Amino acid sequence: MTTQNDLEAELQRLRSENERLKSNARRGISLKVSEKGGLSVYGLGRFPTTLYPEQWTRLLALSDQILSFIEENRGQLKWKDASTEESS
């Protein structure tokens, strides 16, 4: 049987966890190992971007090519806000 004290303790635990998650979201980008062993990048969008290490290695090897493509196609690409476009 759940007591009032148990419910209050659980509510406090959930509030604390919620605050911790909110503060992590404000920090920007973070990295974690996923349950399946992939590398997850949090903070880019609503959901994490998760790839396996060999996929990240291949993608990062193309970073110059990706940046050039962005520059060449700047007018066709959609930017989330004006500061993103100006800072790039």
Secondary structure, DSSP 8 states (H G I E B T S, - for coil): ---HHHHHHHHHHHHHHHHHHHHHHHT--EEEE-TTS-EEEESSSSS-EEE-HHHHHHHHHTHHHHHHHHHHTTTTS--SSHHHHHH-
